[in-house]
Amino acid sequence: MELLLTLPSPLEGIERYIVSDRLQLTLEEAGELSSRYHAAVELHLRSSSSREAVREEAAADGIVSALTFALRLFNAENFSGELTAAERARYGAVLNHFGGTLPNGYEGPDGRNSDNEEEAAAPVATSPVAPSSATALTPAQRERLQGLFLQRLLTTDGEMPVPAMRLPGLLLCIISIAKAELEPGVPLLPLTSPWRLRAFFRHQLCLSHRSNTVFLALAACVDAVLRLPSEEQTVEMLLEVGQVQRYYHRRDLAKATFEAAMRLSGLHVEETSMMGVRTRWQQNQHVQMVLNATSSRPVPPQSMLEEQPKTIMAEKDGHDLLDRPRETPEAALQPLTPLHPEDKAILLALCMDIRNNNPDHGLTRHHMMTYIERLLADPAPSPFMVRCQTLLMRARLESRRNRVQERAFMQLTELVEQYSARRDPTHEVFGRTASDYFYSVAFPPVWALKREYADFCVEETLYKTALDVYEQILDWECIIECCKKLDKRRRAESLARQMLETDPLNPMLWVALGEATRDDAHLWKAWELCGHKMAAPMRALARLALDREHYAKVVEYFDEAVRINPVFGGDWFALGYASLRLGRLERSGEAFTRVCQIDPSDAFGWNNLASVMLRERKLRPSFNAMSQAIRNNRRNWRMWQNYFRIGCELKEVVETTSALGIALDIAQRQIHLERDTLELFVDNTVAYLKGEIHGSSLDAAETEGSKADALVYRSLGILPDENDIHHAPVAQTMATAEEDEEIADLMPLGADVESPEPVTGAAAAHTTKEHDAVLAGIRRRHADRVRALFARILELFVSDPDIYACAAKLMHFLDGPMASFRYRQKELRACQQKEQWCREEALFSRTVECLEAMASDVFEAFSEVQNGGAAGATVPYAETTPAGTEGVSQAPIPLAGEALQQAIVDSFKEIQTNIKGALDAAEEHMEEHAVYKRLRELSTRVRRCAQGAQEAFL
C-alpha cells in the first residue's frame, strides 16, 4: 500500500476542468491527460531513487504486492461486494489518493439512491443551483465529478468505461504500472506475468465494448504464456488465458487451453449413467446421466475456510429436486471425492464449452447440468467466487425450466444483493478477494450481473423492476426499450438531460439523448464533442438511417464506426446487411466475414455470409458457411432450407436428405418447397442410388485453405479467408470406406495411420465383393429413408402438383412406372383443383404436362410387358422395406402377370377419360392454343395404344 501512495495521483489538475458544478472535459483532453499520467507513473518508476526502491522491493515482490492489493480493492468494489464503511476508513488513504471515496447512499452512476423510487423516476425540469466555483462544491458533488473525470481518462479507442464502474482512478494506476517500462523495450512486468494479463483484462471488462488496443495488449500476453514450456505453465495461468480467449469468442482455442489445464491438473472426468431418480417424489427409476470427476491433488485446507454465498432452495431446504440423481429418494448420496478448487474451475469451463459447441437445446442444458450437479454435491466447500459462478450457471440453466424457474430468479436476485454493503453494513467483504482462486473463474462484474438480472425481469414482463436496474447501470438501449414497454418514452430523455447538466461534454450522454429523441442533431453534437474518435455516434446515426432505409448512409456511417473500432461485431453485421441491400456483394462479404471472425457462434452472420457467397456463385464456401450457421442455430427452418438448396446444387445427397427432414420437423407446412430444387434433389438421389455419384462430394482441395501461419497473434486472431471455413456436416455420411470425413475439425480415430498395401488375387476379389455388398446395403437403406421422407412431405402438402410430380419421378426409379402412375393421378387431381385451370394457358399447360407424363408411364409399362418382362421387376429398390418397419413408408408390392396386364388396360382407360374431360372443359377457351392441339394428338396415341393393349392382353 505504501508503494501505491508514492505514485502520482490521477486527480492532479482536476480543478481546471470543473466549472461550477459541471465537468468540462473533452474526450481529446482526457486522452492527453491519460497519456500524461501513464508517462508520469513510468517516469516515477524509472527515476533513480525509485529504481533503487523498485529493485529492492522487486526481490520481495513489492510491485506484485502493490498490484495485488490494488486489484483486490478494485475487485471488491466491482466484482465481489462493495466495501463497508469500516473497510473504507481502513483503506481511506489509498482511496482518497486515487479518488475512490464514495458518499453514503451511493447506488449508481447517477448519484441517486434507488430506494427513493419516485424521486428516481421524476423528470428534472430545472437544474439545481450550482455553486459559484469548484471550491463551493459539496463533498458529494465533488466525489461525483471526480468519478466522471477519472472514468473519462480510461476511454480507449473511443470506447468509454461502463458508468457503473467504481474506483476508475485505481484502475488507471493499475494499467499504468502494467504498461510501464523501466527502459525502452524492458517492461516492468514481463508479458508472461499474470498480473499484466489481469490488469488489461479488467480494463477491457470495464469498457462498454471491446477495444482493439486492449485486444492487442491481451493477445501479446496470451501468446507469451502459451509459448512457455509446459513445465513453466500453471493451471491457474491456463484458466485465465482460456477466459480471455473465450471472451473474444475464440472458443476453439479456449477449449484447447482448458483441456491443457485439465491434463496439467490431472483431473479425471467421466460422463456416465445410472438407474435412479431425480426428484424427491419419483417412484420409478430411469436412466440418469451423471458426471464423475476425481482430482489428483489434495484440497488445500485454506480454500475450505472461505465465506460461502447463500444457496437458494437447495435439497436440504426441502426442494423436491435432488441435488444429484440417486438410486431412490431415501438413499444417501454416494460418497464423492473432494475436488481441488482449480479442478472445480476447470469443470465450470468445460461446462461452458458444452454450450458453446452445441445447439441451444434442452438436451444441451441437461448435459451442462450434470457438471453443475457434481460441483454442488462436492463434499469440500468451494472458494467464494467458484461457488458464486456455480450458482450463477445453475440459475442460467434453470431460468427456462418452469419447475425451477422461481429458484433461478431468487438465486440470481441473491447474487446481486450480496454485493450491496447496505444489506449488512457490518459484514466485511474485503476478505473475499484474498482467495488464490479469485481469477480462476469468469464471474461477471456487478453491472453485467445486474444487466442479466434485469434481462430476466424483462423476460418475465417485470418492466418496472428492469427499468430501475437498467437506470442504475445506465444501459441506455435497454432503458429506451423499457420506457417504450411502460409507455414512458420521455423518461429516458429526462434522465439523459438531467445527467447532461453535470457532464455537458460527455459524448455518450448526447448519444443517449439522440437515441431517446431520435434526433440526428444530438448525435452530430456527440460526434463533434468526441473529435471524431468515438464509434458510438456513428453507430447511432447508422441505426437511425437503417430504420429509415437510407442504406447508402448506413454504409457510410458504419464504415466510419468500424474504422475507429474494428472489433465490435454489431457494426459489421449492419454494414454487411446495408451493403447487401445496395448490391455491394464484395463489401457485404467482407463485413459478414468480420462478423464471423469476431463471434464464430453468430448463426445469422454465417447465414448472411453464405447468402453473399451464393450470389457470387461460390457454392462450396457458401455451403460450408451455411453448415456453420445451422451448427449454431438448429431451430431455424429457413437456415435448414438454405442449406438444403445449396447442398442440392453441390450433389450433397446425404446432407440434403437430413436437412430436408429437419426442416420439415421444424417448419411443418410453413416451408416452401420449390419444384426446381426438389427435382434436383430427386435427380441427385437417383444418381446416388445408381452409383453414379457419392453420397458426399466434399472436395479437400476446396475446403483446405491457408491456415493461420501469417497471424501475428495466433491465439486470438482469425483469417478472413473463405477457404478457412470448414464444413460441419449435419448427418453421418454413408459413403465409401476409403473416404475419411472431417467433422467439425475432428478426424476419425486412426485417420493418420497408413493403410496396408492392397491385397491381390482371390482375397482382393473377396474384399471387393464384400465392399460392394456393403455399399448396396447403404444405398438400400437410403432408398427407404427417402421414400419415408416423401411420405411425410405428401402428408403435409396434399394439393401441390409439383411435389407429386417430384414424388412420381422418384418412385418411377424406386418402384417402376406403374408406381409413378399412381402419383401422377394425384398430381392431375391437384392440377385440376386450381381455379381457372381450364381457362388460363399456364395452368392448362401444367395439366397437359401431367397427362403426358401419365401416358408416358403407361406406355413404358406396356412396352416392358410386351418385351417379355414385368414392369418394375428389374427395379433394384422395388422391395427394400421390411414389413412393419416403424417410421418408414413401405414400398408397394410390384404387380405381375394378369394383374399387371389388367392394371395397364385400366390405366389406359383412365387416361382416355381424363384427356376427354380436359378437352371438353378447355375447348371454349383453349381450342386455338398449341397446347390444346398437343393434347388432342396425345389422345389419339393413347387410344391407339389402348386398343393394342386390349388385343394383346384380353
Order of alpha helices (4+ residues) and beta strands (2+ residues): alpha-beta-beta-alpha-alpha-alpha-alpha-alpha-alpha-alpha-alpha-beta-beta-alpha-alpha-alpha-alpha-beta-beta-beta-alpha-alpha-alpha-alpha-alpha-alpha-alpha-alpha-alpha-alpha-alpha-alpha-alpha-alpha-alpha-alpha-alpha-alpha-alpha-alpha-alpha-alpha-alpha-alpha-alpha-alpha
